[in-house]
Amino acid sequence: MIKEIVLNKIKSIVGADNFTTSDEHRIVYSYDATPVLNQLPDAVVFPENAEQISAIMKLANEEKFAVIPRGAGTGLSGGSIPVENSIVLVMTKWRKIIELDIDNQTILVEPGVITETIDLEANKFNLFYPPDPGSIKVCTIGGNVAENAGGLRGLKYGVTKNYVLGIEFVSPTGELIWTGGKNFKDVAGYNLRDILVGSEGTLGIFTKILLRLIPRPKLSKTILAAFSTNVDSGKAVAEITSSGITPAMLEFLDNTTIKCVEDYAKIGLDTSINSLLIIEVDGKTSEVEDDQNKIKNICEKNNALYVKIAKDENEANKLKAARRSAFSALARVSPTTILEDATVPRSKLPEMLEAIQKIVKEEDVMLGNFGHAGDGNLHPTCLTDEGNSTELHKAEKTFERIFNTAIKLGGTITGEHGVGLAKKNFLELQIGSAGLEFMKKIKSVWDPNNVLNPGKIFSLKPKCEGVLPSNKNQIKNFEEGI
């Protein structure tokens, strides 16, 4: 526990109205969207400016307590879970759009701005902010940058890192630093900006973020293709992406997910099919029409049962909403929903889909599979019950096999959710011991006292030190790395 005298110093920095040790607030900020993991912080703090954050970080280094930055708490890898002897630094009040520069097509925002708000603001000037994670209506841009969030449009438009031009941040030792800017080219010194993007809150606390905007596409068309097998849909995806067509969106849903989405959203999806592709193409009118015809032919060539093109924007929005509701729909089925992500090269997608089906059958679990098939990023989602240790262990074993399969196919254990706490024990399998040690050296230099979001991505201390899951099963699972 942090000493009371230290907590009072923190309170004096931010003011009594921005500091609380109430059980209610500590419970609310003890978990994020990751199932199973949780830990009570010693206090919850709502800083108002960069100077307060800087003072807190300097105090943390002096008194050796941990600071856990947090946005909306929508993360799925345990990145904002508190640790022992910690405070949570909540950034959701930082919601200012500071500047929208039409001439340079940039927008400068605070980290607590909701991601959808950025695109809505850009749309007023016929500009576009493409990254669109599934939680776009509630997640914050600071969290997106920390996790390098992706989304449905990642195939054509890239992910968050492709739009971050500059970051103002407070370092783990309390310095306020700006990196990047509006220049189209800039190679002055080390690229600190790109190290910070995807650093999962372990290297800096963002206070301002400069983003690139692009012109909005003129036309879009949405296509639905149904298949009798997951493998056929995977082959269609591989051929579409190798044909020279770059859809704005190329999403996959398996039969379990289709049934859950239809039961939840009731939009008329065919629940008898085994897999579904939802595809969007956008751009100039002639290009869109040409691409949609080519995609239709490719799907039919790969044994599509039928291919439909949305007749209007309303129908297209319903289809995209169906895909966005996949997690919510699956979460209604069982007490615990474990949403994961694993990514493989697109040519390996059919093999990965087939392997997941085999693993699910052999482990005897209920799993819905969906995701961004166009960029090889799948979201296998296990429907289980954390109160049943046997069922939970089966789910953990299933994901262990899925991650190992992804690595064997040249893929990654996470395409967009991050490593956090949930996957840290798999990281060395992918990057090797030398790569892991190099990352630890970077963390040690940036954060010599290991006070900023410690224990995430990897441990600088022995396993489990500083992390106290809420029950014995969690501790055992965490130590075993499953």
Rosetta blueprint (number, residue, H / E / L):
1 M L
2 I L
3 K L
4 E H
5 I H
6 V H
7 L H
8 N H
9 K H
10 I H
11 K H
12 S H
13 I H
14 V H
15 G L
16 A H
17 D H
18 N H
19 F E
20 T E
21 T L
22 S L
23 D H
24 E H
25 H H
26 R H
27 I H
28 V H
29 Y L
30 S L
31 Y L
32 D L
33 A L
34 T L
35 P L
36 V L
37 L L
38 N L
39 Q L
40 L L
41 P L
42 D L
43 A E
44 V E
45 V E
46 F L
47 P L
48 E L
49 N L
50 A H
51 E H
52 Q H
53 I H
54 S H
55 A H
56 I H
57 M H
58 K H
59 L H
60 A H
61 N H
62 E H
63 E H
64 K L
65 F L
66 A E
67 V E
68 I E
69 P E
70 R E
71 G L
72 A L
73 G L
74 T L
75 G L
76 L L
77 S L
78 G L
79 G L
80 S L
81 I L
82 P L
83 V L
84 E L
85 N L
86 S E
87 I E
88 V E
89 L E
90 V E
91 M L
92 T L
93 K L
94 W L
95 R L
96 K L
97 I E
98 I E
99 E E
100 L E
101 D E
102 I L
103 D L
104 N L
105 Q L
106 T E
107 I E
108 L E
109 V E
110 E L
111 P L
112 G L
113 V L
114 I E
115 T H
116 E H
117 T H
118 I H
119 D H
120 L H
121 E H
122 A H
123 N H
124 K L
125 F L
126 N L
127 L E
128 F E
129 Y L
130 P L
131 P L
132 D L
133 P L
134 G L
135 S L
136 I L
137 K L
138 V L
139 C L
140 T E
141 I H
142 G H
143 G H
144 N H
145 V H
146 A H
147 E H
148 N L
149 A L
150 G L
151 G L
152 L L
153 R L
154 G H
155 L H
156 K H
157 Y H
158 G L
159 V L
160 T H
161 K H
162 N H
163 Y H
164 V E
165 L E
166 G E
167 I E
168 E E
169 F E
170 V E
171 S L
172 P L
173 T L
174 G L
175 E L
176 L E
177 I E
178 W E
179 T E
180 G E
181 G L
182 K L
183 N L
184 F L
185 K L
186 D L
187 V L
188 A L
189 G L
190 Y L
191 N L
192 L H
193 R H
194 D H
195 I H
196 L H
197 V L
198 G L
199 S L
200 E L
201 G L
202 T L
203 L L
204 G L
205 I E
206 F E
207 T E
208 K E
209 I E
210 L E
211 L E
212 R E
213 L L
214 I E
215 P E
216 R L
217 P L
218 K L
219 L E
220 S E
221 K E
222 T E
223 I E
224 L E
225 A E
226 A E
227 F E
228 S L
229 T L
230 N H
231 V H
232 D H
233 S H
234 G H
235 K H
236 A H
237 V H
238 A H
239 E H
240 I H
241 T H
242 S H
243 S L
244 G L
245 I L
246 T L
247 P L
248 A L
249 M E
250 L E
251 E E
252 F E
253 L E
254 D E
255 N H
256 T H
257 T H
258 I H
259 K H
260 C H
261 V H
262 E H
263 D H
264 Y H
265 A H
266 K L
267 I L
268 G L
269 L L
270 D L
271 T L
272 S L
273 I L
274 N L
275 S E
276 L E
277 L E
278 I E
279 I E
280 E E
281 V E
282 D E
283 G E
284 K L
285 T H
286 S H
287 E H
288 V H
289 E H
290 D H
291 D H
292 Q H
293 N H
294 K H
295 I H
296 K H
297 N H
298 I H
299 C H
300 E H
301 K H
302 N L
303 N L
304 A E
305 L E
306 Y E
307 V E
308 K E
309 I E
310 A L
311 K L
312 D L
313 E H
314 N H
315 E H
316 A H
317 N H
318 K H
319 L H
320 K H
321 A H
322 A H
323 R H
324 R H
325 S L
326 A H
327 F H
328 S H
329 A H
330 L H
331 A H
332 R L
333 V L
334 S L
335 P L
336 T E
337 T E
338 I E
339 L E
340 E L
341 D L
342 A E
343 T E
344 V L
345 P L
346 R H
347 S H
348 K H
349 L H
350 P H
351 E H
352 M H
353 L H
354 E H
355 A H
356 I H
357 Q H
358 K H
359 I H
360 V H
361 K H
362 E H
363 E H
364 D L
365 V L
366 M E
367 L E
368 G E
369 N E
370 F E
371 G E
372 H E
373 A H
374 G H
375 D H
376 G L
377 N E
378 L E
379 H E
380 P E
381 T E
382 C E
383 L E
384 T E
385 D L
386 E L
387 G L
388 N L
389 S H
390 T H
391 E H
392 L H
393 H H
394 K H
395 A H
396 E H
397 K H
398 T H
399 F H
400 E H
401 R H
402 I H
403 F H
404 N H
405 T H
406 A H
407 I H
408 K H
409 L L
410 G L
411 G L
412 T E
413 I L
414 T L
415 G L
416 E L
417 H L
418 G L
419 V L
420 G L
421 L L
422 A L
423 K L
424 K H
425 N H
426 F H
427 L H
428 E H
429 L H
430 Q H
431 I H
432 G H
433 S H
434 A H
435 G H
436 L H
437 E H
438 F H
439 M H
440 K H
441 K H
442 I H
443 K H
444 S H
445 V H
446 W H
447 D L
448 P L
449 N L
450 N L
451 V L
452 L E
453 N L
454 P L
455 G L
456 K L
457 I L
458 F L
459 S L
460 L L
461 K L
462 P L
463 K L
464 C L
465 E L
466 G L
467 V L
468 L L
469 P L
470 S L
471 N L
472 K H
473 N H
474 Q H
475 I H
476 K H
477 N H
478 F H
479 E H
480 E H
481 G L
482 I L
